[in-house]
Amino acid sequence: NLSVDDAVKLESEFEKFRTRVDVDLPTKPLELDTDQMNHLIETDAKFSTLKDKVRLKIVKNEVRGNISIPIDIVRQIYPDLPQINMLSGRYLNANVTVNLRLEGGQLEAYLKQMSIKGDAVPENMMARIRDRDLFKDDRISGQLTQQFKKLRDVKIENGKIILVGSGGTVEELMNNRK
């Protein structure tokens, strides 16, 4: 949904942010809205494992999305769900709400809510899957977790994902000089 000019500008800003973060330089936080995030998922090689599996929608302070993940990957993440074995060779297509967070320098994603064909997944099932990091499986996270290894913070606010590098912000650097 981005114009060509907006896409080029986003890709340039994202690459600058990524480069500065990689070498621990202060940089302003990068704010990405729904269209920008989906554009990066579709076009940036570092997001390639999410391409065709995830479509995000950032609503207020939540990340929601549509997922389409092979059941074989789901089985690796949730091996204790015996019902999953009956669906081998198929895909999990669902609407989800996800919590993103950084733990020990690793970007993690946890299912908060999930519905399949408009029906909420029962709470007894959600209780079994909520505490597992979706990015533990490299077939989902790929290079994504490595790419964001040097982040200090990930926030979801006002319809945007805000990434803060480990080198801090330019404002913090200026305040520390005073």
N, C-alpha and C positions, 0 to 999 in steps of 0.2 A: 504493500500500500504506500510505499515511499516513492516520491518522484526520483528521477535519475540524479538530479542535483543533490537532493536530500540523502540519497543512498551513498553517493560519493563522499559527501561531507561526513556522514556517520562513520563510514569505513575508515576515513582518515583520522577522525577524532578517536575512534576505538583503537587504532594502531598506535597513535601517539600515547594514549593512556596506557596501553599494554606495555609499550617500550619503557616509559617512565617508571611504571610499577616494577618491571623486571629488574631495573637497576636501582631500586629504592629511592628514587627522586620524589620529592614532594610534587603533587599534582592536584588539580581540582578534582573533586569527586565526579564520576561519570554517571549521568542520569539517563536511563533508557526507558522509553515508554513501550507500550505493547507492540506497535508497528516496528520500532527500532529493534527490539529484542527478537521478534520473529524474522526480521530481515537478516540479522546476524546468524540466527540458527540456520536459515536457508542458504546463506552465501559464504560464511566464514569457515574455513577448513577446520578450525579448532572446535567448532560446534557440529561437525559432520555426523557424529553418532546420534545426535538428536534430530537431525534432518529427517523428515518423513515419519518421525515418531511422536513429535511434540508440537503443539501449536498453543502458544501462551496468550493469556489475557490478564493484564494487571488491572485489578479493580480495587480502588482505594488502597488498602494496606494488605492485599492478598494477591498471591499468584495463583491463578486458575488456569486450567488448560484442558485440551483434548489430547489424549495419548493413544497411541496405537503401538503396542509393544508385543513382540513375539512371546508366546506363552513359555517357550523354552528359557527366555531370559527371566521372566517372572518366577519360574520355578527355581532358578539359581538364587534369586534374592529371597524368596519365601519357600524354602524346601519343606517346611513343616505344614504346608497346606495340601493335604492329600487330594482334594478335589481337582487341583491344578493338573495332576497327572492324566486325567481323562481328556484334557484339551490339547494334547501335544499336537504341534503343527499349526495351531491356530494363533490368533492375536487377541490380546486384551485391548479392547476399545472402550475407553471410559472418559468421563468428565471428572476432573480432579481439582482439589485445592491442595496446594503444596506449601510447606514451610521450608524456606531456604535459610541456612545459617552457616556460619564459619565455626569450625571446631578444630583447634590446633593447626590452623592454617589450611584446613581442607574445607572446600565447599561441599555442603551436604544438602540433600533434599529428602524430606519426609512427607508421606501422604497424610493429609489432615482429614480430608473427606474424599469420597469417591462414589460416583453413580454410574451404572451401566444401563444403557437404554432408558434413561430417565428414572431408574429405581436406585435409591440409596443402598449402598452395600451395608448389610446388617452390622450393627455395632459389635457383636461378638467376633465378626471377621475383621473389622477395622482395628479392634483392640490387638489383634495378632500381627497386623502389618504396619501399624503406625510408627513403631519404634525402629524401623529398619531403613537405613540410608539407601535411597535409590541409586545414588552415585557410587556405591560400593562395587557395582558391576561395570567393568570397563566398556562393555558393549553399549552401555547407556551413557556413561560419563566420558569415555574416550580421553581426549586431551583436555577436556574441559576443566577437570579438577587441577591438572598441572598448570593450566593457563592462569587460574585464579589462586594459585598457591601463595602469592605474595599480597593478597588482599588483607586489609585490617578489619574491614567491616562490609557487610551486605545488608542493606535496609530496603524495605518495601514501604514506600510512603507516597500518598497522593497520586496513585496510579503510575508510579515509576519504581524501577529497580535502581538503587543507588549503590555504586561500587566505590569504596574508599581504599586506596592503596596503602601498603604497609609503611611507605615513606612519609605518610601523613599528607596533609593538605598544604597548599601554598599559604593559606591564611594562618595555619599553625606555625609555619616557619617564620612568617613575618611577626607574629605575636611573641615568639620565643626570642627574637632579636631585640625586643624592647626592654 
